[in-house]
């Protein structure tokens, strides 16, 4: 029978109180906030009259909610599959944003064909390998790309997630058996936490770098909406939730934090 709460009779106290649950809640709240903020910014290059990115962020929040639900009933291998999906979805969103910004035919057309047809369900994005190659070589992202260790620990972590997708090991089947007492259950739960933090760090860095206006405080727009002159410099104020996310996910990496502060016009503390 499906249960939406954590089953205390099956899972240990250490599992139930693991920080991954609070982490997921925080990430969900972040995507809800940035989805609301970016909704008011119309993206160029598409025939849509609303910001499709807002919908993507809500979808990412939904995937996190699914991860949370599965964790609460101890289906860790299914969780790892969804974490891989989340990673792929984040990279897809970044890729679509990059090719939208790099449209070489602005004088001929205001629509980026691949982006617009993708939104209409008629274009399939390339493989993750090709997406990463694009991010590595693109003038838009090549300065940010080297900060994340794509060919080292991130590659190793993606291979671990791929193992779950393809059930490459017997123990991965066992991770979905929530009635078994597994010595490595907490270790895999900790891996989920590590993977989620890495994904969030990557996505947040790209948002700051490519779309800092999604993370600006609402003061400037609020003043404009009521016909008042915004406070001087308010267009560069950072939203409190964005500053908190920066402190949580980017500040622990000094080189990345310094780069983002240098490249982003927001007043990041």
DRENPA-70547 format. One record per residue (C-alpha): residue number from 1; residue in one letter; x negated, y, z. Coordinates in steps of 0.05 Angstrom, whole numbers, plus 5000, padded with zeros to 4 digits. Layout:
% residues N
<atom num="NUM" residu="a" X="X" Y="Y" Z="Z"/>
...
***
This chain:
% residues 269
<atom num="1" residu="x" X="5000" Y="5000" Z="5000"/>
<atom num="2" residu="x" X="4974" Y="5069" Z="4983"/>
<atom num="3" residu="x" X="4953" Y="5112" Z="5041"/>
<atom num="4" residu="x" X="4937" Y="5186" Z="5036"/>
<atom num="5" residu="x" X="4904" Y="5190" Z="5104"/>
<atom num="6" residu="x" X="4839" Y="5161" Z="5129"/>
<atom num="7" residu="x" X="4851" Y="5090" Z="5153"/>
<atom num="8" residu="x" X="4819" Y="5087" Z="5223"/>
<atom num="9" residu="x" X="4829" Y="5012" Z="5227"/>
<atom num="10" residu="x" X="4783" Y="4999" Z="5168"/>
<atom num="11" residu="x" X="4732" Y="5055" Z="5165"/>
<atom num="12" residu="x" X="4682" Y="5072" Z="5220"/>
<atom num="13" residu="x" X="4682" Y="5136" Z="5260"/>
<atom num="14" residu="x" X="4617" Y="5156" Z="5226"/>
<atom num="15" residu="x" X="4652" Y="5149" Z="5159"/>
<atom num="16" residu="x" X="4714" Y="5186" Z="5180"/>
<atom num="17" residu="x" X="4674" Y="5245" Z="5207"/>
<atom num="18" residu="x" X="4624" Y="5248" Z="5151"/>
<atom num="19" residu="x" X="4610" Y="5320" Z="5126"/>
<atom num="20" residu="x" X="4627" Y="5300" Z="5055"/>
<atom num="21" residu="x" X="4701" Y="5312" Z="5070"/>
<atom num="22" residu="x" X="4689" Y="5384" Z="5091"/>
<atom num="23" residu="x" X="4643" Y="5394" Z="5032"/>
<atom num="24" residu="x" X="4697" Y="5372" Z="4983"/>
<atom num="25" residu="x" X="4748" Y="5418" Z="5016"/>
<atom num="26" residu="x" X="4699" Y="5476" Z="5009"/>
<atom num="27" residu="x" X="4687" Y="5462" Z="4936"/>
<atom num="28" residu="x" X="4761" Y="5457" Z="4922"/>
<atom num="29" residu="x" X="4773" Y="5524" Z="4954"/>
<atom num="30" residu="x" X="4716" Y="5555" Z="4913"/>
<atom num="31" residu="x" X="4745" Y="5531" Z="4847"/>
<atom num="32" residu="x" X="4814" Y="5555" Z="4867"/>
<atom num="33" residu="x" X="4785" Y="5624" Z="4882"/>
<atom num="34" residu="x" X="4743" Y="5631" Z="4819"/>
<atom num="35" residu="x" X="4800" Y="5605" Z="4776"/>
<atom num="36" residu="x" X="4844" Y="5662" Z="4801"/>
<atom num="37" residu="x" X="4789" Y="5714" Z="4790"/>
<atom num="38" residu="x" X="4770" Y="5693" Z="4720"/>
<atom num="39" residu="x" X="4842" Y="5689" Z="4697"/>
<atom num="40" residu="x" X="4842" Y="5764" Z="4688"/>
<atom num="41" residu="x" X="4783" Y="5764" Z="4639"/>
<atom num="42" residu="x" X="4799" Y="5747" Z="4567"/>
<atom num="43" residu="x" X="4745" Y="5705" Z="4534"/>
<atom num="44" residu="x" X="4724" Y="5724" Z="4464"/>
<atom num="45" residu="x" X="4719" Y="5672" Z="4408"/>
<atom num="46" residu="x" X="4786" Y="5637" Z="4416"/>
<atom num="47" residu="x" X="4857" Y="5647" Z="4393"/>
<atom num="48" residu="x" X="4883" Y="5637" Z="4464"/>
<atom num="49" residu="x" X="4916" Y="5695" Z="4499"/>
<atom num="50" residu="x" X="4893" Y="5672" Z="4568"/>
<atom num="51" residu="x" X="4828" Y="5649" Z="4597"/>
<atom num="52" residu="x" X="4821" Y="5574" Z="4586"/>
<atom num="53" residu="x" X="4764" Y="5572" Z="4637"/>
<atom num="54" residu="x" X="4815" Y="5585" Z="4693"/>
<atom num="55" residu="x" X="4849" Y="5520" Z="4674"/>
<atom num="56" residu="x" X="4783" Y="5482" Z="4673"/>
<atom num="57" residu="x" X="4767" Y="5506" Z="4743"/>
<atom num="58" residu="x" X="4834" Y="5482" Z="4768"/>
<atom num="59" residu="x" X="4822" Y="5415" Z="4734"/>
<atom num="60" residu="x" X="4755" Y="5410" Z="4770"/>
<atom num="61" residu="x" X="4791" Y="5424" Z="4835"/>
<atom num="62" residu="x" X="4839" Y="5368" Z="4817"/>
<atom num="63" residu="x" X="4782" Y="5319" Z="4805"/>
<atom num="64" residu="x" X="4753" Y="5337" Z="4873"/>
<atom num="65" residu="x" X="4821" Y="5324" Z="4905"/>
<atom num="66" residu="x" X="4822" Y="5256" Z="4872"/>
<atom num="67" residu="x" X="4753" Y="5242" Z="4899"/>
<atom num="68" residu="x" X="4776" Y="5263" Z="4968"/>
<atom num="69" residu="x" X="4837" Y="5217" Z="4964"/>
<atom num="70" residu="x" X="4796" Y="5157" Z="4943"/>
<atom num="71" residu="x" X="4744" Y="5170" Z="4997"/>
<atom num="72" residu="x" X="4798" Y="5170" Z="5050"/>
<atom num="73" residu="x" X="4817" Y="5099" Z="5032"/>
<atom num="74" residu="x" X="4746" Y="5075" Z="5023"/>
<atom num="75" residu="x" X="4743" Y="5065" Z="4948"/>
<atom num="76" residu="x" X="4671" Y="5090" Z="4941"/>
<atom num="77" residu="x" X="4655" Y="5059" Z="4874"/>
<atom num="78" residu="x" X="4715" Y="5093" Z="4842"/>
<atom num="79" residu="x" X="4692" Y="5157" Z="4875"/>
<atom num="80" residu="x" X="4623" Y="5151" Z="4842"/>
<atom num="81" residu="x" X="4657" Y="5143" Z="4774"/>
<atom num="82" residu="x" X="4696" Y="5207" Z="4786"/>
<atom num="83" residu="x" X="4633" Y="5243" Z="4809"/>
<atom num="84" residu="x" X="4601" Y="5225" Z="4742"/>
<atom num="85" residu="x" X="4664" Y="5252" Z="4708"/>
<atom num="86" residu="x" X="4658" Y="5316" Z="4748"/>
<atom num="87" residu="x" X="4586" Y="5324" Z="4727"/>
<atom num="88" residu="x" X="4604" Y="5313" Z="4654"/>
<atom num="89" residu="x" X="4662" Y="5362" Z="4659"/>
<atom num="90" residu="x" X="4617" Y="5416" Z="4688"/>
<atom num="91" residu="x" X="4566" Y="5407" Z="4633"/>
<atom num="92" residu="x" X="4621" Y="5409" Z="4581"/>
<atom num="93" residu="x" X="4648" Y="5475" Z="4608"/>
<atom num="94" residu="x" X="4578" Y="5505" Z="4607"/>
<atom num="95" residu="x" X="4566" Y="5480" Z="4536"/>
<atom num="96" residu="x" X="4631" Y="5507" Z="4509"/>
<atom num="97" residu="x" X="4615" Y="5574" Z="4541"/>
<atom num="98" residu="x" X="4546" Y="5576" Z="4509"/>
<atom num="99" residu="x" X="4569" Y="5561" Z="4438"/>
<atom num="100" residu="x" X="4625" Y="5611" Z="4446"/>
<atom num="101" residu="x" X="4575" Y="5665" Z="4465"/>
<atom num="102" residu="x" X="4527" Y="5646" Z="4409"/>
<atom num="103" residu="x" X="4576" Y="5653" Z="4351"/>
<atom num="104" residu="x" X="4532" Y="5675" Z="4292"/>
<atom num="105" residu="x" X="4591" Y="5698" Z="4250"/>
<atom num="106" residu="x" X="4622" Y="5753" Z="4292"/>
<atom num="107" residu="x" X="4625" Y="5798" Z="4230"/>
<atom num="108" residu="x" X="4663" Y="5745" Z="4191"/>
<atom num="109" residu="x" X="4709" Y="5719" Z="4246"/>
<atom num="110" residu="x" X="4725" Y="5733" Z="4318"/>
<atom num="111" residu="x" X="4741" Y="5659" Z="4328"/>
<atom num="112" residu="x" X="4688" Y="5607" Z="4344"/>
<atom num="113" residu="x" X="4713" Y="5547" Z="4305"/>
<atom num="114" residu="x" X="4685" Y="5491" Z="4349"/>
<atom num="115" residu="x" X="4712" Y="5524" Z="4413"/>
<atom num="116" residu="x" X="4780" Y="5539" Z="4385"/>
<atom num="117" residu="x" X="4789" Y="5470" Z="4355"/>
<atom num="118" residu="x" X="4765" Y="5439" Z="4421"/>
<atom num="119" residu="x" X="4819" Y="5478" Z="4457"/>
<atom num="120" residu="x" X="4870" Y="5451" Z="4407"/>
<atom num="121" residu="x" X="4846" Y="5380" Z="4416"/>
<atom num="122" residu="x" X="4815" Y="5373" Z="4348"/>
<atom num="123" residu="x" X="4740" Y="5377" Z="4365"/>
<atom num="124" residu="x" X="4701" Y="5327" Z="4407"/>
<atom num="125" residu="x" X="4642" Y="5354" Z="4445"/>
<atom num="126" residu="x" X="4573" Y="5322" Z="4433"/>
<atom num="127" residu="x" X="4542" Y="5271" Z="4479"/>
<atom num="128" residu="x" X="4513" Y="5294" Z="4545"/>
<atom num="129" residu="x" X="4443" Y="5284" Z="4516"/>
<atom num="130" residu="x" X="4458" Y="5333" Z="4460"/>
<atom num="131" residu="x" X="4492" Y="5381" Z="4509"/>
<atom num="132" residu="x" X="4429" Y="5382" Z="4552"/>
<atom num="133" residu="x" X="4386" Y="5393" Z="4490"/>
<atom num="134" residu="x" X="4429" Y="5452" Z="4472"/>
<atom num="135" residu="x" X="4423" Y="5483" Z="4541"/>
<atom num="136" residu="x" X="4348" Y="5471" Z="4540"/>
<atom num="137" residu="x" X="4336" Y="5504" Z="4473"/>
<atom num="138" residu="x" X="4390" Y="5558" Z="4471"/>
<atom num="139" residu="x" X="4366" Y="5629" Z="4479"/>
<atom num="140" residu="x" X="4426" Y="5639" Z="4524"/>
<atom num="141" residu="x" X="4406" Y="5587" Z="4576"/>
<atom num="142" residu="x" X="4333" Y="5567" Z="4564"/>
<atom num="143" residu="x" X="4307" Y="5611" Z="4621"/>
<atom num="144" residu="x" X="4355" Y="5580" Z="4672"/>
<atom num="145" residu="x" X="4351" Y="5508" Z="4648"/>
<atom num="146" residu="x" X="4282" Y="5490" Z="4678"/>
<atom num="147" residu="x" X="4305" Y="5501" Z="4750"/>
<atom num="148" residu="x" X="4344" Y="5437" Z="4758"/>
<atom num="149" residu="x" X="4299" Y="5377" Z="4746"/>
<atom num="150" residu="x" X="4340" Y="5347" Z="4690"/>
<atom num="151" residu="x" X="4286" Y="5297" Z="4671"/>
<atom num="152" residu="x" X="4269" Y="5275" Z="4741"/>
<atom num="153" residu="x" X="4316" Y="5268" Z="4801"/>
<atom num="154" residu="x" X="4378" Y="5290" Z="4763"/>
<atom num="155" residu="x" X="4365" Y="5238" Z="4710"/>
<atom num="156" residu="x" X="4356" Y="5185" Z="4764"/>
<atom num="157" residu="x" X="4420" Y="5206" Z="4798"/>
<atom num="158" residu="x" X="4460" Y="5204" Z="4733"/>
<atom num="159" residu="x" X="4433" Y="5134" Z="4721"/>
<atom num="160" residu="x" X="4459" Y="5114" Z="4790"/>
<atom num="161" residu="x" X="4527" Y="5143" Z="4772"/>
<atom num="162" residu="x" X="4526" Y="5106" Z="4705"/>
<atom num="163" residu="x" X="4515" Y="5041" Z="4744"/>
<atom num="164" residu="x" X="4582" Y="5053" Z="4778"/>
<atom num="165" residu="x" X="4617" Y="5069" Z="4712"/>
<atom num="166" residu="x" X="4593" Y="5004" Z="4682"/>
<atom num="167" residu="x" X="4592" Y="4962" Z="4746"/>
<atom num="168" residu="x" X="4520" Y="4943" Z="4734"/>
<atom num="169" residu="x" X="4511" Y="4914" Z="4804"/>
<atom num="170" residu="x" X="4552" Y="4867" Z="4847"/>
<atom num="171" residu="x" X="4546" Y="4912" Z="4907"/>
<atom num="172" residu="x" X="4583" Y="4966" Z="4868"/>
<atom num="173" residu="x" X="4644" Y="4921" Z="4866"/>
<atom num="174" residu="x" X="4638" Y="4913" Z="4941"/>
<atom num="175" residu="x" X="4639" Y="4988" Z="4951"/>
<atom num="176" residu="x" X="4712" Y="4986" Z="4929"/>
<atom num="177" residu="x" X="4729" Y="4933" Z="4981"/>
<atom num="178" residu="x" X="4749" Y="4977" Z="5039"/>
<atom num="179" residu="x" X="4765" Y="4918" Z="5084"/>
<atom num="180" residu="x" X="4693" Y="4894" Z="5085"/>
<atom num="181" residu="x" X="4641" Y="4917" Z="5134"/>
<atom num="182" residu="x" X="4584" Y="4940" Z="5090"/>
<atom num="183" residu="x" X="4517" Y="4963" Z="5119"/>
<atom num="184" residu="x" X="4505" Y="5009" Z="5061"/>
<atom num="185" residu="x" X="4573" Y="5043" Z="5060"/>
<atom num="186" residu="x" X="4548" Y="5106" Z="5096"/>
<atom num="187" residu="x" X="4487" Y="5110" Z="5052"/>
<atom num="188" residu="x" X="4530" Y="5112" Z="4990"/>
<atom num="189" residu="x" X="4576" Y="5162" Z="5023"/>
<atom num="190" residu="x" X="4515" Y="5206" Z="5035"/>
<atom num="191" residu="x" X="4496" Y="5197" Z="4962"/>
<atom num="192" residu="x" X="4564" Y="5224" Z="4943"/>
<atom num="193" residu="x" X="4551" Y="5286" Z="4985"/>
<atom num="194" residu="x" X="4483" Y="5296" Z="4953"/>
<atom num="195" residu="x" X="4510" Y="5289" Z="4883"/>
<atom num="196" residu="x" X="4567" Y="5337" Z="4895"/>
<atom num="197" residu="x" X="4520" Y="5390" Z="4924"/>
<atom num="198" residu="x" X="4475" Y="5384" Z="4863"/>
<atom num="199" residu="x" X="4533" Y="5391" Z="4815"/>
<atom num="200" residu="x" X="4559" Y="5452" Z="4852"/>
<atom num="201" residu="x" X="4490" Y="5484" Z="4854"/>
<atom num="202" residu="x" X="4482" Y="5475" Z="4779"/>
<atom num="203" residu="x" X="4552" Y="5501" Z="4761"/>
<atom num="204" residu="x" X="4548" Y="5560" Z="4808"/>
<atom num="205" residu="x" X="4481" Y="5581" Z="4781"/>
<atom num="206" residu="x" X="4507" Y="5580" Z="4710"/>
<atom num="207" residu="x" X="4569" Y="5620" Z="4729"/>
<atom num="208" residu="x" X="4525" Y="5673" Z="4762"/>
<atom num="209" residu="x" X="4480" Y="5675" Z="4701"/>
<atom num="210" residu="x" X="4532" Y="5671" Z="4645"/>
<atom num="211" residu="x" X="4595" Y="5701" Z="4675"/>
<atom num="212" residu="x" X="4578" Y="5742" Z="4737"/>
<atom num="213" residu="x" X="4643" Y="5782" Z="4727"/>
<atom num="214" residu="x" X="4680" Y="5719" Z="4749"/>
<atom num="215" residu="x" X="4647" Y="5728" Z="4817"/>
<atom num="216" residu="x" X="4655" Y="5803" Z="4828"/>
<atom num="217" residu="x" X="4696" Y="5831" Z="4885"/>
<atom num="218" residu="x" X="4767" Y="5852" Z="4868"/>
<atom num="219" residu="x" X="4759" Y="5924" Z="4891"/>
<atom num="220" residu="x" X="4741" Y="5953" Z="4822"/>
<atom num="221" residu="x" X="4800" Y="5921" Z="4787"/>
<atom num="222" residu="x" X="4847" Y="5935" Z="4845"/>
<atom num="223" residu="x" X="4832" Y="6010" Z="4842"/>
<atom num="224" residu="x" X="4840" Y="6010" Z="4766"/>
<atom num="225" residu="x" X="4907" Y="5974" Z="4771"/>
<atom num="226" residu="x" X="4937" Y="6029" Z="4814"/>
<atom num="227" residu="x" X="4908" Y="6085" Z="4773"/>
<atom num="228" residu="x" X="4854" Y="6107" Z="4822"/>
<atom num="229" residu="x" X="4780" Y="6117" Z="4809"/>
<atom num="230" residu="x" X="4741" Y="6057" Z="4836"/>
<atom num="231" residu="x" X="4687" Y="6070" Z="4887"/>
<atom num="232" residu="x" X="4619" Y="6083" Z="4856"/>
<atom num="233" residu="x" X="4582" Y="6019" Z="4842"/>
<atom num="234" residu="x" X="4641" Y="5974" Z="4859"/>
<atom num="235" residu="x" X="4636" Y="5940" Z="4791"/>
<atom num="236" residu="x" X="4574" Y="5905" Z="4818"/>
<atom num="237" residu="x" X="4602" Y="5885" Z="4886"/>
<atom num="238" residu="x" X="4603" Y="5810" Z="4897"/>
<atom num="239" residu="x" X="4665" Y="5773" Z="4922"/>
<atom num="240" residu="x" X="4657" Y="5748" Z="4994"/>
<atom num="241" residu="x" X="4672" Y="5676" Z="4974"/>
<atom num="242" residu="x" X="4618" Y="5680" Z="4919"/>
<atom num="243" residu="x" X="4566" Y="5707" Z="4967"/>
<atom num="244" residu="x" X="4582" Y="5651" Z="5015"/>
<atom num="245" residu="x" X="4575" Y="5600" Z="4959"/>
<atom num="246" residu="x" X="4508" Y="5631" Z="4938"/>
<atom num="247" residu="x" X="4483" Y="5625" Z="5009"/>
<atom num="248" residu="x" X="4506" Y="5553" Z="5014"/>
<atom num="249" residu="x" X="4484" Y="5524" Z="4947"/>
<atom num="250" residu="x" X="4431" Y="5570" Z="4915"/>
<atom num="251" residu="x" X="4394" Y="5605" Z="4972"/>
<atom num="252" residu="x" X="4363" Y="5538" Z="4996"/>
<atom num="253" residu="x" X="4324" Y="5539" Z="4930"/>
<atom num="254" residu="x" X="4281" Y="5602" Z="4935"/>
<atom num="255" residu="x" X="4256" Y="5604" Z="4863"/>
<atom num="256" residu="x" X="4327" Y="5595" Z="4835"/>
<atom num="257" residu="x" X="4355" Y="5645" Z="4884"/>
<atom num="258" residu="x" X="4303" Y="5697" Z="4864"/>
<atom num="259" residu="x" X="4317" Y="5685" Z="4790"/>
<atom num="260" residu="x" X="4392" Y="5692" Z="4798"/>
<atom num="261" residu="x" X="4384" Y="5757" Z="4837"/>
<atom num="262" residu="x" X="4338" Y="5785" Z="4784"/>
<atom num="263" residu="x" X="4383" Y="5766" Z="4725"/>
<atom num="264" residu="x" X="4452" Y="5780" Z="4755"/>
<atom num="265" residu="x" X="4479" Y="5851" Z="4762"/>
<atom num="266" residu="x" X="4520" Y="5833" Z="4823"/>
<atom num="267" residu="x" X="4494" Y="5859" Z="4890"/>
<atom num="268" residu="x" X="4476" Y="5791" Z="4919"/>
<atom num="269" residu="x" X="4450" Y="5795" Z="4990"/>
***
